[in-house]
Amino acid sequence: MTDLTAILLLVVFATLVATGARHWRIPAPSLLVVGGVLIGLLPWLRNVQVAPEVISVVVLPPLLYASAEEIPWRELRMVWRPVTVLAFGLVLATAAAVGAVAAAVTPLSPTMALVLGAVLASTDPVAVTALGRKIALPPRIQVLVQSESLFNDATSLVLFKVAVGSAIAVHAVALPAAGGQFLILGGGGALVGGAVAAVVALIRRRTEDPILETVIALVTPYASYVVAEDVHASGVTAVVVAGVVLGSTGHKLTNATIRLQVHAVYGTVVFLLESVVFALIGLELPALVRQLNVDDHTWPLGVLAVAGTVIAVRMLGVLPLSAVMQRRRGNGTVTWRIPAVVSWAGTRGVMPLAAALSIPLAADDGSPLPHRALILVLTTGVVVFTLVLQGFTLAPVVRWSRIALEPEHTAREEARARAGLAQAGLSCLDELEAAEAAPTALIDQLRRGLLARLDQADADQDDDTTPAAWASATTYRALRRTVIAAESTQLQRLYADHHISDTTRRRLQRSLDLEEAGLGED
């Protein structure tokens, strides 16, 4: 079997499993990992090896960018304090705890155990976002979990580089040097991401070609990552910053048709990459186990010990932080429901695997780096363990906590927003009628449709007469676009005034985009 054939078969397998997961309403990453492990256990399957650059350069940037785009800037500003504490304090505590446990229960030396701790210190944004898409968490909790998983990567990356530098060098890296390295990585990455976002926004404002817009959207995460890495900054941070900035302003840069096309293409790319990478994690574990030395046969115990440490440290860190935040907000009683969900959502995934694969093969003196294969096995094993355990049980934990938004709540919010948009459209029609800017018959036609929306009826069923009966189709389309523009303005006002969530805003904006695109060209 050639490499190309193997890749095609992997894509087909991952797509089928991910499609089945959606049909059965179970977490796709968890099912993909399980399927990958089962396939990898087949004796006739050759060892699966993934080059580090495949994960870090090809797969990670678009997935990180897609996750960052989903984070609304408004909610991010509300949770920056707990995100900062988790992104720094919890990452450091997890790395130290995992390093100590790994040094005690595995053959790893203290320096290599610290490398493992740095690899597994941060939650994974790709896995967290993929697992959280089907769970109706309150907006603040959803943003908190996603933001933490995105912004704690800079801290864990610095820890990882310091730990690897200590493992391969004769002398340890000093703490002041580590602090300076963090500023360069994190701060430099943020600057690069902001600069790339500004350039992309400037280009997109002057572009009306759907194909060119799609290419720009696909290239943006790679440009952010590569430029940041070339200047020795954090490519991950650059992609995240670019995604957050453009995700919050993207609806202002293009028209409805372009937004729909870019969304469809990018959604397809993200689906394929997520499906393949999680299946690949499962496939790689049996192959990595076969490469271990005889002395590393206790790796299952190491996986269980390290995974348990990761989960326990997260719980012990999130619970007191949540209690402090709740008391600061003046809540009468401290509830365990929110910290339970936040703790259990801290899965590991693609990021730790990419970091582990980038560990050098040899030290500075040319000698082989000891137990590198064991670190890869422990990392992949913990990733599989958390994706299976926490992935399959996250939805029950959310239901048990009773903090998930009920479908009726979302429906009522959307209904109120739709009524507000219809009122804005009616006001726009009144202004056009007073200024005699459009034929009265067309205004009446559109007014009946908007009134029907207020009565929760379909505007198309309100009148069987086509607009062409009174005036040209061009005039009707222009008038309808004017009303849609008024509705879009009202939608942004509702969001800015905190009347609706970002999820509702995105859903209604897509509905308006579909309606505008359906009008066709003039």
N, C-alpha and C positions, 0 to 999 in steps of 0.2 A: 504494500500500500504506500503510495507516494504521500509526501507532506500535504500537497494540495488536496488530495482525496480525503485525508484525515481531517483537514480543516473543514472541508465541506460537510463531512459526516458529523463533525462536532457541532457545526452551526445548525444542521437539521435536527440533531438530537436535542440540543439546547432549546431550539424554538418549539419543538413538540412538547417538551416537558414544561416550559414556561406557559405555553398555551393551555395545557392541561391544568396547571396550577391556577390560572385565571378562571377556568371553567369550574374547578372544584372549590374555588375561593379559599385557597391555602397559600401561604407565603411562597412565592416563586423561588427566592434565593435558597430557602431551606430545602425545598423539593429538588432543586437543581444540584445542590451539594450532595444530597443523599443519592440521587441518580448517578452523579459522577463517581462517587465512591464505589457503588455497586458495579458500574462498568469497569472501573479501574482494577477491581479485584479479579477480573477474568484472567486466567493464566496465560492465554495466548496473546493478550494485549501487550504491546511493547511499552517500555518505560516512557512516560510523558514528561518532557522537560520543557520548561518555559524560560526563554531568555528574559533577563531583567528589563530590558528596554521595551519589550512587548507590553508588559503591564504598566510600567511607569510612564512611557512616552506615548504609546498607541491607545491604550484603554483608559487610563486614569483621567486625562484632561477633559474629554467630553462628558464623562460621567460626573466628575466633580463640578463642571460648569452647569450641567443640567440640575444638579442638586442645589447649587448656589442660586440659580435663577428662581427657584421656588421659594426662596426666603424673602418675605416682604421687609423692606427697610423700616417701616413703621413699627412692626412687631419686634424687629431686631434691636431697635433702640430701647425697648422696654425691658429686654432680658439681658442687656450687656453685662450687668454686674454678676449674676450667677454664671453666665457663660465664661467670663474672665476667670472667676474662681475655679471653675471646673477645668478650663483649658490650661491652667497653670498648676494649681495645687493638686488637683486629683491626678493629673498626668504624672507629676513628680512622685506622688505617693504610690501610685500603681507601679511605676517603674522600679521603685525601691523595694516594694513588697514582692513583686514577681522575681526580681533579681535574688532576693534573699531565699525565697522558697526554691527557686530553680537550683541555686548553689547547694542547697541542703538535700534535695531529693534526686538530683541528676548528676552526671559526671562533669557538668560544666564548671569551669573555673569561675571565680568571682567576676572577672572582667567580662567573660563571655556570657555569664548569667545576666549581667547588667545590659549587655547588648540585647538579649532576649526581652528583658524588662522594657527597654526603650522601644523595641519593635511593637510590643503588645500594649503599650501605655495608653494609646488613644483609641477612641471608638472610631468606627469606619463610616464616613458619610454616605458612601454608595449603598452599603447594606442597610443603614438606618433609614435612608430615604426610600429604598425599595420596600422595606418591611412596613413603613409607616403610611404608604400611599392608600391602603385600603382601610385604615383605621381612622375614624372620625374623632381625633383628639381636639381639644380646645386649641384655638390658634396659638396662644402663648406657649402652651406645652409643646406643641409640634415644632414651633420655631426654636424653642429652647433646646430640644433634643437635636434638631438638625444643625443649628448654629454651633453648638458645642462640638459636634462631630466634625464640622468643617474647620473650625478655628483652633482646635487642640492639636491639629497636625503639625503646626509650626513648632510647638513646644516639643512634641515627641520627635520631630525630625532633628532638632538641635541635640536633644538627648542621645538620639541614635548616632549622630555623627561624632559626638564627644565620646560615647562608649566604644564605637568602632575605632576611633583614633587611639584610644587607650589600649585596645586589644591588639592593634597591629604595630603600634609604636613602642619604642623602648621606654619612653617616659609618659606619664599621664598628662592629660590636658588640664591646665589651671582653670579655676573657676572664673576669674576675670576674662580670660580668653573665651570661655564658654558663653559668658554674658554678651561679650561683643559679637560673637558668632550668631547669637540669637537675634540681636538687633539687625545685623546685616541680612540674615535669612528672612526673618519676619517683616521687618520694616522695608527692606529692599523689595521683597515680594509684593507687599502692599502697594508700594510706589509704582512698580512695573504694571501690576494689575490695573491700578487706576489710570495710568497713562494709556495702556492698550484700550481700556474701555472708552476713554475720551476720544481717541483716534477713531475707533470703530463707530462711536455715536456720530462723529462728524461726517464720516463716509456714508453711513446709513441715512442720515438726514437728506443727503443729496443723491440718493439712489432710489429708483423706482422700478428696477429690473428684478423680477422675482428670482431668476436664476442666480444673479449676482448676489442678491441678499442671502440666498441659501448658502452659497459658497462662503460668504463672509461669516455667517453664523457657525458653519462647520470649522472654519479656520481659526476663529477667535480663541478658543481654549488652547489650541496647539501653539498659537503665536504667544499667548501669555506665558505658557509653561516654558517654551524654548528660550524666549528672550530672558526670562528670569533666571533660568539655569545658566545661561551664557554669561550673565553678570554675577554669577555665584550667589544668587538670592534663592528664595524658596519658590519653586515653580508651582507648588500646591497652593500656597498663599496667593500668588498672582492670579491663578485661575479662579479661586474662590472670590477674591475682591472684584475681578472683572465680571463674574457671573452675578454677584449681588447688585452691582451698579447697573449693569445692562438689564437685569431682570426687573428692576424697579422703574426703569425708564423706557424699556423696549416698546411698550404700547404707544409711546409718543413719537417714535422714530419712523414708523412705516404705516402703510395702509392695511385695510382688512385682508385683501387678497394675499399680500405678501406674508402677513402674520400667519394666516392659515396654512400656507404652503411651507413656511419655515417650521411651524409647529409639527406638521405631519412628517416632514423629512427627519427632523431632529428626534421626534418620538420614535421613529423606526430605527434610527441609529442607536439610540439609548437602549431600546428593547433588545436589539441583537447583541450589543456589547455586554449588557448586564447578564443576559442569558448565557452567553459563551463563557464569561469570566467566572461565574459561580459554578458552572459545570466543570470548568477547568480546575478550580480549586479542589473539587471532589476527586477528579481524575488523577490529580497529581499526588495525592496523599499516599495511595498504595505504592506508587513508583518511588517516592522518597523513602518509604519504610524499607523497601528492598535494598536501598543503597547504604543503609546503616551498618556500622561495625557490630561485631558480636558483643562488644562491651556496652552498647547502647540499647540492649534488649528491654530495658525498663522504661522505655519511652511512654507506654500507656499510662503508667503511674505519674510520670511527669506531666503529661497532658491534663490528666484529671486534677492534679495538684495546682498547676498553673491556672487552669480555667477556673477552678474554685476560688483561687486567690483574686483573680481579675474581677469576678462577680462580687465577692465579699467586700473587697476594698471599695468598689463602686457604691455598694449599698451603704457602707459605713461612712463614706464621704458625702453622699447625696442627702441622707436623712438629716444630719445636723444642719447642713446648709439650708435645706428646705424649711426646717423649723425656725431658723433665724430669719429667713426671708418672710415667712408667714407672720411672725411676730412684728417685724418692722412694718408690714402693711396693716397692722392693727387687727388681725384676725383674732377672734375670741379663743378658738381652740386650734391646736396644731393637728392637722390631718396627715395620715400616712398615705393617703390614696395617690397624691401627685408624686411624692418621692418614690413610691413603689413602681409606678409606671416609668418614670425617668430612669430609675436604676436598671430596670429590666430591659429597657430599650438600648442599652449600651453594648450592642454586638460588635464583634470584630469581623473584618472582611478583606477587601481588596488591598487597602493601604498597608496593613501589616505584611501581607504576602509580598508586595512590591518592595518593601523595606528589607525583608529577610533575603530576598533574591539578590539584592544589591550588596550584600556583605562580601568583602573581598575574599578571594581564594587563598591568598598568602599574606603573611606579615611583611613588614618593611625589610626584614633580613632575608626574605625569600623562603622561609619555612612555611609549610602549609598551616593555615589557620585551624586550630583544633576544634573539633565538634561542630563544624559549620553545618554538616548534614543534619545533625541532631537538632540544631536550632531551626532549620527549615521544617523538620518533621513536627517539632513542638509547636511552632507557629501555625502551620497548616492544621494540625490537630486541634488546637484551641479555636481557630477560626471555624472549623467544621462543627466543633462541639457547641459553640455559642450560637451559630446559625441554626443548628438543629434544635437545641434546647430552648433558647430564647425566641427563636423565630417561630416555632410551632406553638409556643405558649404565650406570646405577647398579646394576641387578641383576647384569649381568655382572661389574662391579667387585667387588661383594660376594661373588659366587661365586669369583672369582679370589683374593680375599683369604682365603677359607676361614674367615671369622669368623662366618658365618651359622649359626644354630642348625639342626641337622638335624631333620627331622620326627620321627625316632625319639626325640630328646631331649625334645621337647615332649610327645610321647605318653607317655613314661615318667614325666615329671613329673606330668602330669595323672592318669595311672593311680595313682601313689602318693597323690596328693591325694584321689582318689575313694575309695581304700581307707581313708584316714584319716577321711573323712567318714562312711563306712559304719561304721567302728568307733565313732565318736562317736554315731551313731544307735543302734547296738546297746547302748551303755552307757546311753543315755537310756531305752531300752526296759526294760533290767534294773532301773533305778531305779523306773520306773512299775510294773513287775510286783511288785517288793518292797513298794511302797506300796499295791498293789491299787487303783491309780488308773484302771485301764482293764480291759475284759474280756480274759481270757486268750487267747481265740480271736483277737481282733484283734491282740494283741501278737505271737502266733505268726505270724500272716499277714505282718505287717510285718517280723518278724525273718527270715522265709524270703526276703523280697525283698531285705533288706540282705545276707544271706549270699550270695544269688545275685550281687549286685554284686561282692562280694569274689572270686567265681569268674568274673568278667567275663561274666556271663549277664544276660539281660534279666529284671527282676523280674516283668514282666507275663506272661512265659511260664512262670514257675515254678509257678503255680497257676491253674487255670481257674475256681475258685470265687469268686464275687463277695463283697465284704465284707458285703453286706446279708444273706447267708445266716446270719450270726451275730448281727449287731447293726445298729442303725440307721446310715444313711449319715452322719448328723451326727456320731455318735460316732467313726466311722472318720476323717472329715475332720479333726476336732479332734485326734485322736491323731497323724495323719500330719503336721499342721502343727507339733505339738510336736517331733516327730523332725526335721523340716526346720529348725526353729529351732536345735536342737542341732547339726545339720550346718553351718548357717551360722556359728554361733559357732566351731566347729572350723576352718572355712575361714578366718575372720579370724585365728585363732590361728596357723595354718600360715603365713599371709602375714606376720604380725607377727614370727614366729620365723625368717623368711628361708628357709623350706623350699620356697616356691613363688614364682613371679614374679607381677607384677601382671596380666599377660596371662592366666595360668592362673586367677588369682583371679576376674577378671571373667568368664571363660568359664564357670567352675563356678557362680558366683553366678547367672548368667543361666539355667543349667540348673536350679538350685534354684528360681528364680523361675518358670520355665515349669511346673515340676512343681507348685508351690504354686498358681499361677493355674489349672492344670488341675483342681484339686479343686473349683472352683466356690464358690458362696456357701452358707453354712449356712442 
